[in-house]
Amino acid sequence: MLVEDDPDCLETMADVLVRDGHEVVAVPDGIEALERLQKGFAPDLILLDLMLPKMDGWQFLRECIDEPTAANIPVVVVSGEANLRKRAAQLGVDYLEKPISIEQLRSIIARTRADVS
């Protein structure tokens, strides 16, 4: 699941993921993402922007702590703020800095998939 409201970033990441054979479900904000999880949607990975309308990425992560369906889903925070890497790590999520590098995106997905296997 790709939680991103910026159309350019969304398009870039979705294009790479689809070309690499991944199914992409894009949602524009944390509320819709959380609602999908609560309804039983269980993606293999959540790529999460932090600056979102309605519910930002940090609030989404806090809400996910109480959501049993989300407990084992790996999350990668995607943000333009480099100083957030440590905070993401403290929450047990990975971090990808914007502007994203296609190689870094592929690498983090491969590493996440290996960790889950």
N, C-alpha and C positions, 0 to 999 in steps of 0.2 A: 504494500500500500504506500502510495506516494502522497504525503500530506504537504501540499505546497500551493500557495496562492499566486506566486509570481509566474505569469504565463511563459516567459522565456526560460526560466529555470526548469519549470515543469516540462516544457517541450524538449529541452536538451536531455534531461534525465530520462524521460519516458522513451525518447527515440533510441537512446543507447540501450536501455533495458529491453525494449521490444526487439531490437536488432540482435541482442544476445540471447533471445529466446525466452525472456521472462514475461509473464502476464502482469500488466500494470493496472492497478485500480487507483485512480487519482481522485483525491478529495481536497476541497479548498480551505478547510478549516478544522480545528481540533474538535469542535462539537460533532460535526458529521463523522469524523474518524472514530470518535468514541462511541457514537450511536451504532456504527457498523460493527464494532467489536462487541458491544452489548447484545447485538442481535445474532451473534455467533460467527461473524466473519473472522477467519483466522488466517491472516496472510503469513507468508514465510518470513517476511521482513517489513519493518516500517521505516521509511525514509521520512524524517520529520523536520520541517522547517520550524524555526522558533517564532518568527514574527508573522503571526497569522491573525486574521480577523476573528471576532467572536470569542475564541478561546486560543490563547497562544500555546506554543509547544511545551513550555514548562508546566502550565496548568494541565495540559493533556497528560504529560508524564505523571503528575501527581494523582490525577484521576485513574490512570491505568494501574497504579499500585493497588487500588481497591477492586480492580476488575479481574476476576479469575480467568476469563478467557484470554486476557492479554499477558498473563504472567510469564509465559515462556516464549513470547514473540520478541526476537531481537529488534532493537531500535537503533537507528543511526541518526543522530542529530545533524542537520545540515544548516549551517549558519555562516554569515559573513563576519561574525565576530570571533576573531582568533583566540581571544582570551577566555573563551568558554569551554575549551577542551577539557580542562581540569574539572570543572563543574559537571560536565557530561559524564566523565569517568567516575566521579563520586556517586552518580546515580546509576552506574552500571550500564551506561549506553556508550556506543561508539560515536565518533565525531568526524564530520567531513566539512571542510571549510569552503565557502563560496569565494570567488567563483570556482566551481568544481572542475576538477580535472577528470576527463573520461577515464584515464588510467587509474586514478585514485578511486573513482566510483566502482570500477570493475574489481579492483583489488579488495576493497572493503566488503563488497558483496561476496567475493570468493572466500575471504577470511570468515565472514559471518556464516556462510553455508558450511564451511569446514568445522566451525565451532559447534554447530547444531548437530552435525552428523555423528 
